[in-house]
Amino acid sequence: MNRRSTSLALVLALLFTTACGSGGGGDFNLISIEEEWQLGAQLSQEIARQVRFNNDPTLNAYIRNMGQRIVQQGPAPFNQLPWQFHVVQDDAINAFAIPGGHVYVHTGLIKNADNAAELAGVIAHEISHVTARHSTEQLSRQYGLSIIASLVLGQNPGQLAQIAAQIAAGGAMARFSREAEEEADELGIQAMAAAGYNPAGMATMFEELLEHRQGQPGRVEQFFSTHPLTEDRMRRAQQRATQIGTRGVLNEPGFEDAQRRA
């Protein structure tokens, strides 16, 4: 290794070492929040090549406004960063998020939610995966310093495309541990309630997803492969909603129109 390469490696090692555990309570993180947003911009371009978007401006504005309301109730600095909400034209009941504040909501989820609070519950859960830094922890553990550095610097497009494909298809990079799912539930139910939505919506959406798994398993297969949902999680969400107080909006102007447009 020449002197220039050695110097670059030392700089990157220092950069990523100082990023470990930064922001959002991550246990092991080689990516700072600023770098995460840079990486998210690159990943979102790759995902755009692999999914089909619904470009209805009214539908997208509704999902974006709902998401932004929830983001504003989250922790700093995430509530001060730019977020992007995308509507994916897909009848599968699903949603997912990637590092850097990009949240993807399937039209199948929009059409099958009974009310705005149920939809808000899923979106809040996905937002909370980002604010808890679950994705960047997973990237850090799976790929390590050298690959993470090349991804952030835009020097590894092949690996970036592979990660994006795994996320979009519900592969390994889209799956979280039981503890991460429970943390996203807890943070999400707090954020949606603070945004004015009835927190019971998260629990009733879980209930409907479990019913769909029994009657139409194919439509929720991807959701369950990436979000291990159990009756225990549903009961905890019900209990937490009761503790917070089941006040707030169940439905709102624009929700039924959004469903028609989906």
C-alpha positions in Angstrom: 0.0 0.0 0.0 1.5 3.4 -1.0 1.7 6.4 1.3 -1.4 8.1 -0.2 -3.5 4.9 0.2 -2.3 4.5 3.7 -3.2 8.1 4.6 -6.7 7.6 3.1 -7.3 4.4 5.0 -6.2 6.1 8.3 -8.6 9.0 7.6 -11.5 6.7 6.9 -10.7 4.6 9.9 -10.8 7.7 12.1 -14.0 8.9 10.4 -15.9 5.7 10.9 -14.5 5.0 14.4 -15.9 8.3 15.6 -19.2 7.4 14.0 -19.6 4.2 16.0 -22.7 4.3 18.2 -23.5 7.9 17.1 -27.1 9.0 17.2 -30.4 7.1 17.9 -29.0 4.7 20.4 -27.2 2.4 18.0 -25.1 -0.3 19.6 -22.6 -0.7 16.8 -22.6 1.8 13.9 -19.9 2.6 11.4 -22.0 5.3 9.7 -22.6 8.8 11.0 -26.0 10.3 10.4 -24.6 12.7 7.8 -23.1 9.8 5.9 -26.3 7.8 6.3 -28.2 10.5 4.4 -25.6 10.4 1.7 -25.8 6.7 1.4 -29.6 6.8 1.4 -29.6 9.1 -1.6 -27.5 6.6 -3.5 -29.6 3.6 -2.4 -32.9 5.3 -3.4 -31.6 5.7 -6.9 -30.9 2.0 -7.1 -34.3 1.1 -5.7 -36.0 3.4 -8.2 -34.7 1.1 -10.9 -36.3 -1.9 -9.2 -39.8 -0.9 -8.2 -42.7 0.8 -10.0 -43.9 4.0 -8.5 -47.4 5.5 -8.4 -46.9 9.1 -9.5 -50.4 10.4 -8.6 -49.5 13.8 -7.2 -52.5 13.9 -4.7 -51.8 10.4 -3.4 -48.1 11.2 -3.0 -48.9 14.5 -1.3 -51.1 12.7 1.2 -48.5 10.1 2.1 -45.8 12.7 2.3 -47.8 14.9 4.6 -48.7 12.0 6.9 -45.1 10.9 7.0 -43.8 14.4 7.7 -46.3 14.9 10.6 -44.9 11.8 12.2 -41.3 12.6 11.5 -41.7 16.0 13.2 -42.6 14.2 16.5 -39.4 12.1 16.4 -36.0 12.7 17.9 -33.5 15.3 16.9 -31.6 15.5 14.5 -33.9 13.2 12.5 -36.8 15.6 12.7 -34.7 18.3 11.1 -33.4 16.3 8.2 -35.0 15.8 4.7 -37.2 12.7 4.4 -38.7 11.3 1.2 -41.9 9.2 1.1 -42.5 7.1 -2.0 -45.7 5.2 -3.1 -44.9 1.9 -4.8 -47.5 0.5 -7.2 -47.8 -3.0 -5.8 -50.9 -4.8 -4.4 -48.8 -6.6 -1.8 -49.5 -5.3 1.7 -46.1 -3.9 2.6 -43.9 -1.0 3.5 -40.2 -0.6 4.0 -37.6 2.0 4.8 -33.9 2.4 3.9 -31.2 4.4 5.5 -31.3 8.1 5.0 -35.0 8.8 5.5 -36.6 7.1 2.5 -39.8 5.3 3.3 -41.7 3.2 0.7 -45.4 2.5 1.0 -47.2 0.0 -1.2 -50.5 0.8 -2.7 -51.7 -2.6 -1.4 -51.2 -1.3 2.2 -53.0 2.0 1.5 -56.0 0.1 0.0 -56.2 -2.4 2.8 -55.9 -0.1 5.8 -59.3 0.5 7.4 -58.5 4.0 8.4 -55.8 6.7 8.5 -54.6 5.7 11.9 -53.8 2.1 10.7 -51.8 3.5 7.8 -50.1 5.9 10.1 -49.1 3.1 12.4 -47.2 1.2 9.7 -45.5 4.4 8.4 -44.5 5.4 12.0 -43.1 1.9 12.5 -40.9 2.3 9.3 -39.8 5.8 10.3 -38.8 4.4 13.7 -36.5 1.8 12.1 -34.6 4.7 10.6 -34.5 6.9 13.7 -33.4 3.9 15.8 -30.7 3.3 13.2 -31.5 -0.3 12.7 -30.6 -0.4 9.0 -27.2 1.2 9.5 -26.4 -1.1 12.4 -27.2 -4.0 10.2 -25.1 -2.7 7.4 -22.2 -2.1 9.8 -22.3 -5.6 11.2 -22.7 -7.3 7.8 -20.2 -5.4 5.7 -17.6 -3.9 8.0 -15.4 -0.8 7.6 -13.8 -1.2 4.2 -17.0 -2.0 2.3 -19.0 0.7 4.2 -16.3 3.3 3.4 -16.5 2.4 -0.3 -20.3 2.6 -0.3 -20.4 6.0 1.3 -17.7 7.3 -1.1 -19.7 6.0 -4.1 -16.8 3.6 -5.0 -18.8 0.3 -4.9 -21.8 0.6 -7.3 -22.1 -3.2 -7.7 -22.4 -3.8 -3.9 -24.8 -0.9 -3.6 -27.1 -2.3 -6.3 -27.0 -5.7 -4.6 -28.0 -4.2 -1.2 -30.8 -2.2 -2.9 -32.1 -5.4 -4.6 -32.1 -7.3 -1.3 -34.1 -4.5 0.4 -36.6 -4.1 -2.4 -37.2 -7.9 -2.6 -37.5 -8.3 1.1 -34.2 -10.1 1.4 -31.8 -10.4 4.3 -31.0 -6.6 4.5 -34.7 -5.8 4.9 -35.1 -8.1 7.9 -34.7 -7.0 11.5 -34.5 -8.8 14.8 -37.4 -9.2 17.2 -35.9 -6.6 19.5 -35.6 -4.1 16.7 -39.2 -4.7 15.6 -40.4 -4.2 19.2 -38.3 -1.0 19.5 -39.8 0.3 16.2 -43.3 -0.5 17.5 -42.7 1.4 20.8 -41.1 4.5 19.1 -43.7 4.4 16.3 -46.7 4.3 18.5 -45.4 7.3 20.5 -44.7 9.3 17.4 -48.0 8.6 15.7 -49.9 9.5 18.9 -47.9 12.7 19.2 -48.8 13.5 15.6 -52.4 13.3 16.5 -53.3 9.8 15.3 -55.1 7.3 17.5 -52.4 4.9 18.6 -54.9 2.0 18.6 -54.4 2.1 14.8 -51.1 0.3 15.0 -52.6 -2.6 17.0 -55.7 -2.9 14.7 -53.5 -2.9 11.6 -51.4 -5.7 13.2 -54.7 -7.6 13.8 -55.7 -7.2 10.2 -52.3 -8.3 8.9 -52.6 -11.5 11.0 -56.1 -12.1 9.5 -54.7 -11.6 6.0 -52.0 -14.2 6.6 -54.7 -16.7 7.4 -57.0 -15.8 4.4 -54.7 -14.4 1.8 -51.1 -15.3 2.8 -49.6 -14.4 -0.6 -50.5 -10.7 -0.2 -48.7 -10.3 3.1 -45.9 -12.8 2.5 -43.2 -10.1 2.0 -44.4 -8.1 5.0 -44.1 -11.1 7.3 -40.8 -12.2 5.9 -39.3 -8.8 6.9 -41.4 -7.9 9.9 -41.9 -10.9 12.2 -45.3 -10.2 13.6 -46.7 -12.2 16.5 -49.9 -12.0 18.6 -47.6 -11.0 21.5 -46.5 -7.9 19.5 -50.1 -7.1 18.7 -51.1 -7.4 22.4 -48.2 -5.2 23.4 -49.3 -2.6 20.9 -52.8 -2.7 22.3 -51.6 -2.3 25.9 -49.3 0.6 24.9 -52.1 2.3 23.1 -54.3 2.0 26.2 -51.6 3.5 28.3 -51.1 6.4 26.0 -54.8 6.9 25.7 -56.8 6.0 22.6 -57.6 9.5 21.6 -56.7 11.2 18.3 -57.7 10.8 14.7 -58.9 7.5 13.4 -59.8 8.9 10.0 -59.3 12.2 8.2 -60.1 14.1 5.1 -58.2 12.7 2.2 -57.8 9.1 3.3 -60.6 7.6 1.3 -59.5 9.7 -1.7 -56.0 8.3 -1.3 -57.4 4.8 -1.2 -59.3 5.4 -4.5 -56.2 6.8 -6.1 -54.1 3.8 -5.0 
